Amino acid sequence: MEVNGYKFGPGADLSGAKLENLDLSSANLERANLSDATLCRSNLHMAKLDGANLEGANLTGAKLYHAKLRGVNLFLAKLTGAYMPGANLSYANLACADLRGVNLNGAILERAELRGANLLVAKLGGAELIDADLTSASLSGAYLERANLERANLCMAKLERANLANANLAKANLTDANLERANLTGANLERANLNRTDLTGSDLTGASLFNADLTGANLCRANLKGAELHQVNHLGQEIWNANLTGANLTGATMPDGSIHD
């Protein structure tokens, strides 16, 4: 396949190539070198990019819906406003990537590396992020409703005002994360690590925190109405003005160290 003088195919060397506004839908670029390439607004719908190197590439506004990107290297890549619902990015390296406003609804990001990635107001509804590493990632205002973040590492992540309604965060690591004013209604946080997590003003109505560790967590003004707090380990140090109406506190360790009946 040849477009604009560039030869496309598995293993192709397209490093630094200028490929803006091209129709590359269904193209096979597995293991291709596209480092520092410019693919702004190009159509890569259903393209095969498994194992490709896109380090530092510019994919601003690109269409990658249902594209295959398993194990792809997108370190420091720019994907601002990219359209990627249903894309398969399992085992992908997206560390320090610019993903502001990206649409990854329903995408597969299992075991993806997203350390330090910028996902401000990104759409990740229903996305699969099992075992993903989101350490220090910026997810403020992100849409993560019904996302699967089981065992994900969100240590020091910024999730202020994020929508995590009905998300699965079982066994997730949220140590030192900021979830101020986040929507966690109906979320599954069973056995999650919430050490020193800031949950100020967050909405945890109907959420399940069974056996979660809330040591040092800030729950000031949090809404825990009807929440499942059975056997919670240390119900935070700051619970001033929190709403615990109808919450199940059986066996929970309270801030004063006592065990709730």
C-alpha positions as CSV (number, residue, x, y, z in Angstrom):
1,M,0.0,0.0,0.0
2,E,1.4,3.4,-1.0
3,V,-0.1,6.8,-0.1
4,N,1.5,10.2,-0.9
5,G,4.8,8.5,-1.7
6,Y,4.9,6.6,1.6
7,K,4.9,2.8,1.6
8,F,2.6,1.3,4.2
9,G,2.7,-2.2,5.6
10,P,3.8,-4.3,8.5
11,G,7.1,-3.2,9.9
12,A,7.3,-0.1,7.7
13,D,9.6,2.7,8.7
14,L,7.5,5.9,8.8
15,S,9.4,7.7,11.5
16,G,8.9,11.4,11.3
17,A,6.5,11.1,8.4
18,K,3.9,13.8,7.7
19,L,0.6,11.9,7.4
20,E,-2.1,14.4,8.2
21,N,-5.7,14.0,7.0
22,L,-5.1,10.7,5.4
23,D,-7.6,7.8,5.0
24,L,-5.7,4.8,6.5
25,S,-8.7,2.9,7.7
26,S,-8.1,-0.8,8.0
27,A,-4.4,-0.3,7.1
28,N,-2.0,-3.0,8.4
29,L,0.8,-1.2,10.2
30,E,1.7,-3.9,12.7
31,R,5.2,-3.3,14.2
32,A,5.7,-0.2,12.1
33,N,8.0,2.6,13.2
34,L,5.9,5.8,13.4
35,S,7.9,7.5,16.0
36,D,7.5,11.3,15.8
37,A,5.1,10.9,12.9
38,T,2.3,13.4,12.4
39,L,-1.1,11.8,11.9
40,C,-3.4,14.7,12.9
41,R,-7.0,14.1,11.9
42,S,-6.1,11.0,9.9
43,N,-8.6,8.1,9.7
44,L,-7.2,4.9,11.2
45,H,-10.6,3.2,11.8
46,M,-10.0,-0.5,12.4
47,A,-6.3,-0.1,11.5
48,K,-3.9,-2.8,12.7
49,L,-1.1,-1.2,14.8
50,D,-0.3,-4.0,17.2
51,G,3.3,-3.6,18.4
52,A,3.9,-0.4,16.5
53,N,6.2,2.4,17.7
54,L,4.4,5.7,17.9
55,E,6.6,7.3,20.5
56,G,6.2,11.1,20.3
57,A,3.7,10.9,17.5
58,N,1.1,13.5,17.0
59,L,-2.4,12.0,16.6
60,T,-4.4,15.1,17.5
61,G,-8.0,14.6,16.3
62,A,-7.2,11.2,14.7
63,K,-10.0,8.6,14.3
64,L,-8.9,5.3,15.8
65,Y,-12.2,3.7,16.7
66,H,-12.0,-0.1,16.9
67,A,-8.3,0.1,16.0
68,K,-6.0,-2.7,17.1
69,L,-3.2,-1.2,19.3
70,R,-2.1,-4.1,21.5
71,G,1.4,-3.4,22.9
72,V,1.8,-0.2,21.0
73,N,4.3,2.4,22.2
74,L,2.6,5.8,22.6
75,F,5.0,7.2,25.1
76,L,4.8,11.0,25.0
77,A,2.4,10.8,22.1
78,K,-0.2,13.6,21.6
79,L,-3.7,12.3,21.2
80,T,-5.7,15.3,22.2
81,G,-9.3,15.0,21.1
82,A,-8.7,11.6,19.4
83,Y,-11.7,9.4,18.7
84,M,-10.9,5.9,19.9
85,P,-14.1,4.1,21.2
86,G,-13.7,0.3,21.2
87,A,-10.0,0.5,20.5
88,N,-7.8,-2.3,21.9
89,L,-4.9,-0.8,23.8
90,S,-4.1,-3.7,26.1
91,Y,-0.5,-3.7,27.3
92,A,0.1,-0.4,25.5
93,N,2.6,2.2,26.8
94,L,0.8,5.5,27.1
95,A,3.0,6.9,29.8
96,C,3.1,10.7,29.8
97,A,0.8,10.8,26.8
98,D,-1.4,13.8,26.2
99,L,-5.0,12.3,26.1
100,R,-7.0,15.4,26.9
101,G,-10.6,15.1,25.7
102,V,-9.9,11.7,24.1
103,N,-12.9,9.4,23.5
104,L,-12.0,5.9,24.8
105,N,-15.5,4.8,25.6
106,G,-15.6,1.0,25.6
107,A,-11.9,0.7,24.9
108,I,-9.7,-2.1,26.2
109,L,-6.8,-0.9,28.2
110,E,-6.0,-4.0,30.3
111,R,-2.5,-3.8,31.8
112,A,-1.9,-0.5,29.9
113,E,0.9,1.8,31.2
114,L,-0.6,5.3,31.8
115,R,1.8,6.7,34.4
116,G,1.7,10.5,34.3
117,A,-0.8,10.6,31.4
118,N,-3.0,13.6,30.9
119,L,-6.6,12.4,30.7
120,L,-8.4,15.6,31.6
121,V,-12.1,15.4,30.7
122,A,-11.4,12.2,28.8
123,K,-14.3,9.8,28.1
124,L,-13.7,6.3,29.4
125,G,-17.2,5.0,30.0
126,G,-17.3,1.3,30.2
127,A,-13.6,1.0,29.4
128,E,-11.6,-2.1,30.5
129,L,-8.7,-0.9,32.7
130,I,-8.0,-4.1,34.7
131,D,-4.5,-4.0,36.2
132,A,-3.8,-0.7,34.4
133,D,-1.1,1.6,35.8
134,L,-2.5,5.1,36.2
135,T,0.0,6.3,38.8
136,S,0.0,10.2,39.0
137,A,-2.3,10.3,36.0
138,S,-4.5,13.4,35.6
139,L,-8.2,12.4,35.3
140,S,-9.9,15.5,36.6
141,G,-13.4,15.8,35.2
142,A,-13.0,12.5,33.3
143,Y,-16.1,10.3,32.5
144,L,-15.5,6.7,33.8
145,E,-19.0,5.5,34.4
146,R,-19.2,1.7,34.5
147,A,-15.4,1.5,33.8
148,N,-13.7,-1.6,35.0
149,L,-10.6,-0.6,37.1
150,E,-10.2,-3.7,39.1
151,R,-6.7,-3.9,40.6
152,A,-5.8,-0.7,38.8
153,N,-3.0,1.4,40.3
154,L,-4.3,4.9,40.8
155,C,-1.8,6.0,43.4
156,M,-1.5,9.8,43.5
157,A,-3.9,10.1,40.6
158,K,-6.0,13.3,40.2
159,L,-9.7,12.4,39.9
160,E,-11.4,15.6,41.1
161,R,-15.0,15.8,39.9
162,A,-14.5,12.6,37.9
163,N,-17.6,10.5,37.1
164,L,-17.0,7.0,38.4
165,A,-20.7,6.0,38.9
166,N,-21.1,2.3,39.0
167,A,-17.4,1.8,38.2
168,N,-15.6,-1.3,39.4
169,L,-12.6,-0.3,41.6
170,A,-12.3,-3.6,43.6
171,K,-8.8,-4.0,45.0
172,A,-7.7,-0.8,43.3
173,N,-4.8,1.2,44.8
174,L,-6.0,4.8,45.4
175,T,-3.3,5.7,47.9
176,D,-2.9,9.5,48.0
177,A,-5.3,10.0,45.2
178,N,-7.5,13.1,44.9
179,L,-11.2,12.2,44.4
180,E,-12.6,15.5,45.8
181,R,-16.2,15.9,44.7
182,A,-16.0,12.8,42.5
183,N,-19.2,10.9,41.6
184,L,-18.8,7.3,43.0
185,T,-22.5,6.4,43.4
186,G,-23.0,2.7,43.2
187,A,-19.2,2.1,42.7
188,N,-17.5,-1.1,43.8
189,L,-14.6,-0.3,46.1
190,E,-14.4,-3.6,47.9
191,R,-11.0,-4.3,49.3
192,A,-9.6,-1.1,47.7
193,N,-6.6,0.7,49.2
194,L,-7.8,4.2,50.1
195,N,-5.0,5.2,52.3
196,R,-4.8,9.0,52.6
197,T,-7.3,9.4,49.7
198,D,-9.0,12.7,49.5
199,L,-12.8,12.1,49.2
200,T,-13.9,15.5,50.4
201,G,-17.4,16.2,49.1
202,S,-17.5,13.0,47.1
203,D,-20.8,11.2,46.4
204,L,-20.5,7.5,47.5
205,T,-24.3,6.9,47.7
206,G,-24.9,3.1,47.6
207,A,-21.2,2.4,47.0
208,S,-19.7,-0.8,48.4
209,L,-16.5,-0.4,50.4
210,F,-16.5,-3.8,52.1
211,N,-13.2,-4.4,53.7
212,A,-11.6,-1.3,52.1
213,D,-8.7,0.4,53.9
214,L,-9.6,4.0,54.6
215,T,-6.6,4.8,56.9
216,G,-6.0,8.5,56.8
217,A,-8.7,9.2,54.2
218,N,-10.5,12.5,54.2
219,L,-14.3,12.0,54.1
220,C,-15.4,15.5,55.1
221,R,-18.8,16.3,53.6
222,A,-18.8,13.0,51.7
223,N,-22.2,11.4,51.0
224,L,-22.1,7.8,52.2
225,K,-25.9,7.3,52.3
226,G,-26.7,3.6,52.0
227,A,-23.1,2.7,51.5
228,E,-21.8,-0.7,52.4
229,L,-19.0,-0.1,54.9
230,H,-19.0,-3.6,56.5
231,Q,-15.6,-4.4,58.0
232,V,-14.0,-1.2,56.6
233,N,-10.5,-0.8,58.0
234,H,-10.2,2.7,59.7
235,L,-13.1,4.9,58.6
236,G,-10.8,7.8,57.8
237,Q,-9.4,10.4,60.1
238,E,-11.6,13.2,58.8
239,I,-15.4,12.4,58.6
240,W,-16.7,15.8,59.6
241,N,-20.2,16.5,58.3
242,A,-20.2,13.2,56.3
243,N,-23.6,11.7,55.6
244,L,-23.8,8.1,56.9
245,T,-27.5,7.7,56.8
246,G,-28.5,4.1,56.2
247,A,-24.8,3.0,55.8
248,N,-23.9,-0.5,57.0
249,L,-21.0,0.0,59.5
250,T,-21.0,-3.5,61.0
251,G,-17.5,-4.5,62.0
252,A,-16.1,-1.2,60.7
253,T,-13.1,0.3,62.5
254,M,-14.1,3.8,63.5
255,P,-11.7,6.8,63.7
256,D,-11.3,6.4,67.5
257,G,-10.2,2.7,67.0
258,S,-13.5,1.2,68.2
259,I,-15.2,-1.5,66.2
260,H,-18.8,-0.7,65.2
261,D,-21.4,-3.3,66.3
